[in-house]
Amino acid sequence: MDTIIDDDRAARAPTSFVRADDIAWAWPTGRILMALLFGISGLLKFAFHAPIAGAIASKGLPVPDLLAWGAALLECAGAAALVLGFRLRATAAVLAIWSLLTAILFHAFWAAQGMEQQTQLASFLKNIAIIGGLMVVAYAAPRHRSAITNA
């Protein structure tokens, strides 16, 4: 049996649940919020360089001073790139790899006990969630034009 559809109702039916115009603010806002995390973390690494270098040294990594400065620079530069929309795919990939490395090296919940295990698990999962957000940025980023002009 054929169903007769009112032409007016069909014309009003949405073609998708959410129109791109309705969420245009989400793209730059999401990148700015993600950048806040990396930017503040990077600035804190600059401000508290010695304890960061100490934490790096405690993991047995070489040249902890240089790695601490590098981590601060990477996070600040990554935050700026996210905000400006500069090479978003590459930026997201680098920050995702960085987040995975820090999760594994500095939030090893599997080696902790008690409350420390819960704290490290929460930090580890936070990093995994950040990687998910960065994957969305990499997927949604414009491919062949500057995102600075199309933020």
N, C-alpha and C positions, 0 to 999 in steps of 0.2 A: 504494500500500500504506500503510495506516495504521500509525503507530507507537504502541505502548502505552507510556505514561509512568507510572512508579511514582508514586502520589499522594504518598507520603512524600518522595520525592526532589524533586518539584515544589514541595512546601511549604517545603523547605529552600533552594531556589534563591534566590539574591539578586535583588532587584528592580533593584538598581543595583550598580555596582562598589564604591562607597564610600558609606556612610551618612553623613548630615549629623552624627549624634552622634559619629561617629568622628573628624571633623575640626573640631569646634566650636572647638577651641583655635586653629585656623589664622587665623580671622577677626581676633580682637583681636591675636594675635601678629604677623601680617603688617602690620597697621596700625601697631603699635608699632615694628617694625623699619624701616618706611618713614619713620615720624616721626623716628627717630634720625638718619637722613640729613639731613632738613631742619632739625631742631632743632640739631644740632651745627654744621651749616653756617651757620645763622643766628647762633648764639652766636659763632662765629669771626668773622663779619662785624662784629658789635658790638665784639669784642675787638681786631680788626685793621682798624679802620675806614679809616685813612689809605691803606694799600696797596689796599684794595678800591676806594675812591674813585679812586685813581690808575689802577687797571685799567679802571674805567668811563670815566674821562677819556680814556684812551689809545684807546678805541674811538670817540671823538668824540661821545659822548652828552652832552646838556646836564645841568646841575646834578648833577655826580657825587656830591657830599656827600649831597644829599637822596636820590638814587637808592640810595646805599650803605646809608643808614639804612633806607630803605623796603624794600630787599631783605632786610636782617636781620630787620626786623619781619615781613614777609610770610612768611619761612621759619619763624620761631619760632611765629607764630600758626597757620600751616598745620600744623606739627608738633603743636601742642596740640590743634587741631581733629581731626586724625587719631586721636590717642590717646583723646580724649573722645568721639569719634563725633559731633561737632557738624556738622550740615549737610554730610554726607560727599560728596554729589554735587557741591555747589558747591565745596567744598574741593578735591576731586580735580580738578575742571575748572580751577580757578585755578592749582593747582600744576602741572598738565599743561601749561597755556599758558606758565607761568613756565619750566618745564623746557625747552620747545621754544625759547622766546626765548633762554635762556642758552646752549643748544646752538648755535643759529645765530650769536649775537653773540660768544660767548666761546670756542667750540671749533671754529672754522672750519678744519678739517683740510685742506680743499681749497686753502687759501692758505698752508699750511706746507710745510716741506721736511724730509727726513731723519727723525731721531728725533722731532723736534717734531711732525711730521705723524702719526706713530704714537701719540704721547701724546694729541694733540688728537682723533684718531679714536676712541681708547678712551674719552675723556671724552664725546665726542659720542654714541657708542653707548650709554654708561651712561645718559645723559639720555633717549635713546629707550626704553631698557628701563624706566626709571622711569615714563615716560609710559604704557607698557603696563601696569605695575602699578597706576597711578592709574586707568586705564580699567577695570580689574577692580574696583577699589574703587567707582567710580562706578556700575558695572553692578550690583554685589552689594549696595550700600547700601540700607537700608530706604527705602521711598518716602514713606510718610505718617506716620511716627512717629519720635520722637527715637531716634537710635541710642545716646544716652547711657544710656537705660534698657534698651536691648536690645543692649549691646555684646557 
